[in-house]
Amino acid sequence: MRVLFAIDPSIAHLYPMVPTAWALQSAGHEVRLASPAAFTDQIAATGLTPVPLGDAVWTARVSDDPLEPKGHVEAARYAEVLGLHPEEREYWYLFFQYLLTPTADYLRPDRPEADALIDFARTWRPDLVIWDLTQAAGAVAARVSGAAHARLVFAYDPAGWSLDRLAAGRQALVAAGLDENPLATMVRPLADRYGVEIDDELLVGQWTLDTAPPGLELPTRTRKVPLRYVPYNGAAPVPDWLREPAERPRICLTLGESYRRFIRGDWNRTPMLLEALADLDVEVVATLNDVQLDGRIPPPNVRTMDYLPLNLILPTCAAVIHHGGLGTFQAAVAARVPQLVCDTRESIMLRMEEETAEELTDETGIYRSGVEYGVRELDAREQRPAVRWVMPAKKLEATPVANYVVSRGAGVRLDHQTQSVTELREAIRTVLDDASYRRGAEAIYDVWRAMPSPNDVVPVLESLAGDARNRR
């Protein structure tokens, strides 16, 4: 069969889909990965076939007119009307403030990407479309071309969960004058243009490829196909120094790829972690770039490099310190490594602040639409309107990931906002010295290993796509 993937143009979204795409291709199916044209080279580097959509120089997040996230007042009002408790609000903010914006980016009527995806699907006639959480046009392309379609989520599913909450609270939302389904409202212009009906299936797929290990998933009404998250981190030569056994316990320090492109300074977390590691008898490999280091000199026992695939380094490590990203968490699970997850007690809610003259030079923890370090950097005074988005000092998924790791005895939580350097150091030392954390890592590895692999799921996808085709 022919399988079309609709992918957000970012490595953090591409890499989790690669093992499933390769499993389908290795089973003899034709596979294509469609994404905005500026992302073509990154897809091609995986050995898979890209379908470039739209303008080869346009990137949504660093365009001249990027869409802004939903404001915190509106986000909080929805949460209040829906009666969400504090933990539930975090899942809602993730959907409403963080996922809806990139979804809208690639549905914009002034951009050709969504129409290009649908035109390709009409011509190529896929049997199955697998789409990213932010690529809702994939569902429309499937409906127009007659293909079956599914979402692939990277652990838990805040979109499916939030849509269930919206449906349950519809009457209250209407009474409060709020949009009863903001995602449907975003998709409707594209769907109407192609005569496609908006229904639940269009918004969440005919089924969901769900990579959440048991205990991390969110309850949703969606039809789920369990899928083991097989880490793919790109390809790179094995460094000479990595071929030799470590003389001291090796720790990997990685704080993610996504935020460092948009946030300078890392909220003072990096210098505290480096100071905590400096006095330990360990070898540290830190995948930190100049934006994260922000001029700080690492101690002698820390080797820094811009990037190193986690599948190369983690199997050699006694522990990993990371930012709580789902991809890093899953890679650590697969490598059976105890985890120290950086997390804070604050909400992930995005807050918008107007700048004053005194604030213009303070960029710590500030996100600006239209700016990406190393790609498009603007002086603060050049960008109007002068809106600063204050980011929480943690990855969006950090708290659920930390809760999962800690509850299963596979590691600890590190909070640079409440813990001193000494306390951070002792937490690291404890994970290295206490064998129970290694046993906890082995236990969650066993849970992960018991999930169906991408190869196992290929026959399931073949059957489901065939059933959908027979129903047409």
C-alpha positions in Angstrom: 0.0 0.0 0.0 0.9 3.7 -0.2 1.5 5.5 3.0 1.8 9.3 3.3 3.1 10.9 6.5 2.2 14.5 7.2 4.9 15.9 9.5 5.6 19.1 11.4 8.8 20.7 10.1 10.9 20.0 13.2 13.3 17.3 14.2 11.4 16.8 17.4 8.4 15.7 15.4 10.2 14.0 12.5 12.4 11.6 14.5 9.6 9.9 16.4 8.0 9.0 13.1 11.0 7.6 11.3 11.0 4.1 12.8 7.4 3.5 11.8 8.0 4.9 8.4 11.0 2.6 7.9 9.1 -0.4 9.2 6.4 0.2 6.6 8.9 0.8 3.8 10.9 -2.3 4.9 7.7 -4.3 4.6 7.4 -3.4 1.0 5.1 -0.4 1.2 5.6 2.9 -0.6 6.2 5.7 1.9 6.4 9.4 1.5 6.9 12.1 4.1 5.3 15.5 3.4 6.3 18.6 5.2 7.0 22.3 4.3 9.7 22.6 1.7 12.2 24.2 4.0 12.4 20.9 5.8 13.1 18.7 2.8 16.8 18.1 3.6 16.2 16.9 7.2 13.7 14.3 5.9 16.0 13.1 3.1 18.8 12.7 5.7 16.8 9.9 7.3 16.8 7.9 4.0 13.1 8.4 3.5 11.5 10.2 0.6 10.3 13.8 1.2 7.4 15.6 -0.5 8.2 19.3 -0.3 5.1 21.5 0.3 5.0 25.2 -0.5 7.8 27.8 -0.3 11.4 26.4 0.2 12.4 29.4 2.3 9.3 29.9 4.5 9.4 28.7 8.1 6.3 29.5 10.2 8.0 30.2 13.5 10.5 32.6 12.0 8.4 34.3 9.3 7.7 38.0 9.2 4.1 37.5 10.5 4.1 34.5 12.8 0.9 33.6 14.6 1.0 34.3 18.4 -0.1 31.7 21.0 -3.4 32.1 22.7 -3.3 34.5 25.7 -3.3 33.3 29.3 -6.5 35.1 30.1 -8.5 33.2 27.5 -6.8 30.0 28.4 -7.6 30.3 32.1 -11.2 31.3 31.3 -11.7 28.0 29.4 -10.2 26.1 32.2 -12.5 27.7 34.7 -15.6 27.1 32.6 -14.6 23.4 32.0 -14.0 23.0 35.8 -10.5 21.7 35.4 -8.4 21.0 38.5 -4.8 22.2 38.6 -3.2 19.1 37.0 -5.9 19.0 34.3 -5.3 22.6 33.5 -1.7 21.8 32.5 -2.9 19.4 29.8 -5.4 22.0 28.6 -2.7 24.8 28.4 -0.5 22.4 26.4 -3.2 21.9 23.9 -4.7 25.4 23.8 -1.6 27.6 24.0 1.1 25.4 22.5 -0.5 22.9 20.0 -3.1 25.1 18.4 -0.7 27.7 17.2 1.5 25.4 15.0 -1.7 23.7 13.9 -3.1 27.1 12.7 0.3 27.9 11.1 -0.1 25.2 8.5 -3.8 25.8 7.9 -3.4 29.5 7.1 -5.4 30.5 4.0 -2.5 32.7 2.9 -0.1 29.8 2.7 0.0 27.0 0.1 1.2 24.1 2.3 -2.2 22.6 3.2 -3.5 22.8 -0.4 -0.2 21.3 -1.7 -0.6 18.4 0.7 -4.1 17.7 -0.5 -3.1 18.1 -4.2 -0.4 15.5 -3.7 -2.7 13.1 -1.9 -5.3 13.5 -4.8 -2.6 12.6 -7.3 -0.6 9.9 -5.4 -3.7 8.3 -3.9 -2.3 7.0 -0.6 -4.1 4.1 1.1 -3.1 5.4 4.5 -2.2 8.9 5.9 -0.4 9.1 9.2 -0.4 12.7 10.5 1.3 14.6 13.2 -0.6 16.3 16.0 0.0 19.7 14.4 -0.8 18.6 10.8 -4.6 18.5 10.8 -4.5 19.1 7.0 -3.4 15.4 6.8 -6.9 14.3 7.9 -8.5 16.5 5.2 -6.1 15.1 2.6 -7.0 11.6 3.6 -10.7 12.3 3.4 -10.4 14.0 0.0 -8.2 11.2 -1.5 -10.2 8.4 0.1 -7.4 7.2 2.3 -7.6 5.8 5.8 -5.9 8.0 8.4 -4.4 8.0 11.9 -2.5 10.3 14.2 0.8 9.4 15.7 1.3 10.8 19.2 4.6 10.8 21.0 3.5 9.7 24.5 0.3 11.1 26.0 -2.4 12.8 23.9 -3.4 16.3 25.2 -5.3 17.0 22.0 -7.6 14.0 22.3 -8.0 14.6 26.0 -8.9 18.3 25.5 -11.4 17.6 22.8 -13.1 15.2 25.1 -13.3 17.9 27.8 -14.7 20.4 25.3 -17.4 18.0 24.2 -18.4 17.3 27.8 -18.5 21.0 28.6 -20.2 22.2 25.4 -23.3 23.7 27.0 -21.2 25.6 29.6 -18.9 26.9 26.9 -21.7 28.1 24.7 -23.3 29.8 27.7 -20.1 31.6 28.5 -19.7 32.8 24.9 -16.6 30.6 24.2 -15.8 28.6 21.1 -17.0 25.1 21.8 -14.2 23.5 19.7 -11.3 25.8 18.7 -9.6 23.0 16.7 -12.7 22.4 14.6 -12.9 26.2 14.0 -9.3 26.2 12.7 -9.9 23.2 10.4 -13.3 24.3 9.0 -12.2 26.7 6.3 -9.9 24.1 4.7 -12.6 21.4 5.1 -15.3 23.5 3.7 -13.1 24.4 0.7 -12.9 20.7 -0.2 -16.4 19.7 0.8 -15.3 17.7 3.8 -17.5 17.3 6.9 -16.1 18.2 10.3 -16.6 15.3 12.7 -14.7 13.7 15.5 -12.9 11.3 13.2 -11.5 14.2 11.1 -10.1 15.8 14.3 -8.5 12.8 16.0 -8.1 10.3 13.2 -9.8 7.0 12.6 -7.4 5.6 15.2 -4.4 6.9 17.1 -0.9 5.3 17.2 -0.2 5.7 20.9 3.4 5.4 22.1 2.6 6.1 25.8 3.8 3.4 28.1 1.1 2.2 30.5 0.8 4.7 33.3 1.8 7.8 31.2 -1.1 7.9 28.9 -4.2 10.2 29.2 -7.7 8.7 29.1 -9.4 9.5 25.7 -12.2 8.2 23.7 -10.0 7.7 20.7 -9.4 4.2 19.2 -5.8 3.4 20.1 -3.2 1.3 18.5 -0.3 0.7 21.0 3.1 1.4 19.5 6.5 1.1 21.1 8.5 4.4 20.8 11.8 3.2 19.1 14.3 6.1 19.6 15.8 7.5 16.5 18.2 10.4 16.9 19.8 10.8 13.5 23.1 9.4 12.3 26.6 10.5 13.3 30.1 8.9 13.4 31.0 7.3 16.7 33.7 9.5 18.3 37.0 7.8 19.1 36.7 8.7 22.8 33.3 6.9 23.0 34.7 3.6 21.8 36.7 3.2 25.0 35.1 2.2 28.3 34.6 5.2 30.7 37.1 5.3 33.5 34.6 7.0 35.8 30.8 6.9 35.9 29.6 8.7 32.8 26.6 11.1 33.0 24.9 12.5 29.9 23.5 16.0 30.4 21.1 17.0 27.7 18.6 19.8 27.9 16.9 19.4 24.5 17.1 20.7 21.0 13.8 22.7 20.6 14.0 25.4 23.3 17.6 26.3 22.7 16.6 27.6 19.2 14.2 30.1 20.8 15.3 30.7 24.4 18.6 32.2 25.6 20.1 31.5 28.9 18.2 28.4 30.1 16.8 30.1 33.2 20.1 29.7 35.2 19.5 25.9 35.2 22.7 25.1 33.2 25.2 26.9 35.4 23.7 25.3 38.5 23.9 21.8 37.0 27.4 22.4 35.8 28.5 23.6 39.3 26.8 20.6 40.9 28.6 18.2 38.6 32.0 19.9 39.0 32.9 18.3 42.3 31.7 14.8 41.5 34.1 12.1 40.4 32.3 11.5 37.1 32.7 12.1 33.4 30.0 14.3 32.0 29.1 14.5 28.3 26.9 17.6 27.8 25.0 18.3 24.6 24.9 22.0 25.1 25.4 24.7 22.5 26.5 28.4 22.9 22.9 29.6 23.5 22.5 27.3 26.5 26.0 27.9 27.9 25.6 31.7 27.3 29.3 32.4 27.8 29.8 30.1 30.8 32.9 27.9 30.9 32.2 24.2 31.8 34.3 22.5 34.5 37.1 20.2 33.5 35.1 17.0 34.0 32.4 18.1 31.5 32.9 17.5 27.7 30.5 19.7 25.7 29.3 19.2 22.2 26.5 20.7 20.2 24.8 17.4 19.4 25.4 13.7 19.8 22.7 11.1 19.0 21.4 9.8 22.3 21.4 6.2 21.1 25.2 6.5 20.9 25.9 8.0 24.3 23.1 6.7 26.6 24.1 3.0 26.6 27.5 4.0 28.0 26.1 6.1 30.8 25.4 5.4 34.5 22.7 8.2 34.5 21.2 10.9 32.3 20.2 14.4 33.4 17.6 15.8 31.1 14.9 18.4 30.5 11.9 16.1 30.6 11.3 15.9 26.9 9.3 12.9 25.7 11.9 11.9 23.1 14.8 12.0 25.6 12.7 10.2 28.2 11.9 7.4 25.8 15.5 7.1 24.7 16.6 6.8 28.3 14.0 4.1 28.9 15.2 2.1 25.9 18.8 2.4 27.2 17.8 1.3 30.7 19.5 4.4 32.2 18.4 6.0 35.5 17.0 9.5 34.9 17.3 12.8 36.7 14.5 14.9 35.2 14.6 18.7 35.4 11.2 20.0 36.5 9.7 22.9 38.4 6.5 23.5 40.3 5.3 26.3 38.1 2.5 26.0 35.5 3.3 25.7 31.8 0.9 28.6 31.1 2.4 31.1 28.6 2.2 34.7 29.8 2.5 37.7 27.6 4.3 40.8 28.9 4.7 44.2 27.2 8.3 45.3 27.2 9.6 48.4 29.0 12.9 50.1 28.1 14.6 48.4 31.1 13.5 44.9 30.0 14.7 45.1 26.4 18.1 43.5 27.2 16.8 40.8 29.5 16.1 37.7 27.3 16.4 35.0 29.9 13.4 32.6 29.5 11.8 34.9 26.8 10.2 33.5 23.6 9.7 35.8 20.7 7.7 34.6 17.6 9.8 35.3 14.5 13.2 34.8 16.1 15.4 31.7 16.0 19.0 31.7 17.1 21.3 30.9 14.2 18.6 31.3 11.7 16.9 34.7 12.2 18.0 36.9 15.0 16.5 40.4 15.5 17.4 43.1 17.8 14.6 43.5 20.3 13.9 47.0 19.2 13.4 45.9 15.6 10.5 43.6 16.3 7.0 45.1 16.6 4.6 44.6 18.3 7.0 44.3 21.2 5.5 41.2 22.8 7.5 39.0 25.2 6.2 35.5 25.9 7.5 34.4 29.3 8.2 30.7 29.1 8.0 28.4 32.2 11.5 27.2 33.2 10.9 23.6 32.1 9.9 21.5 29.2 6.1 21.3 28.6 6.1 17.5 29.4 8.6 17.6 32.3 6.1 17.2 35.1 4.2 14.1 33.8 7.6 12.6 32.7 9.2 13.3 36.1 6.1 11.9 37.9 6.3 8.7 35.9 10.1 8.2 36.5 9.9 9.0 40.2 6.8 6.8 40.8 8.5 3.8 39.3 11.8 4.3 41.2 13.8 4.9 38.0 15.1 8.3 39.0 14.5 11.6 40.7 13.3 15.1 40.0 15.7 18.0 39.9 14.2 21.5 40.6 16.7 24.3 40.1 14.2 26.8 41.5 13.9 25.2 44.9 17.1 23.1 45.3 20.5 24.5 46.0 23.6 23.4 44.1 24.5 21.2 47.1 21.1 19.5 47.0 21.3 19.0 43.2 24.8 17.4 43.7 23.5 15.1 46.4 20.6 14.0 44.3 22.9 13.1 41.4 25.3 11.3 43.8 22.3 9.3 45.3 21.2 8.1 41.8 24.7 7.0 41.0 25.2 5.2 44.3 21.8 3.6 44.9 21.4 0.4 42.8 17.6 0.6 43.2 17.4 3.3 40.5 19.1 1.0 38.0 16.5 -1.7 39.0 13.7 0.9 38.4 15.2 1.7 35.0 15.2 -2.0 34.1 11.6 -2.3 35.2 10.3 0.5 33.0 12.5 -0.9 30.2 10.6 -4.2 30.5 7.2 -2.3 30.2 8.5 -0.5 27.1 9.9 -3.7 25.6 6.5 -5.4 26.0 4.8 -2.9 23.7 4.4 -3.7 20.0 7.3 -2.6 17.9 6.8 -0.7 14.6 7.4 -4.0 12.8 4.7 -5.6 14.9 2.3 -2.8 14.1 2.7 -2.9 10.3 0.2 -5.8 9.9 -2.2 -4.0 12.1 -2.0 -0.9 9.9 -2.5 -3.0 6.8 -5.6 -4.6 8.3 -7.1 -1.3 9.5 -6.4 0.4 6.2 -7.9 -2.5 4.4 -11.1 -2.4 6.6 -11.4 1.3 6.0 -11.0 0.9 2.2 -13.7 -1.9 2.2 -16.2 0.4 4.0 -15.9 3.1 1.4 
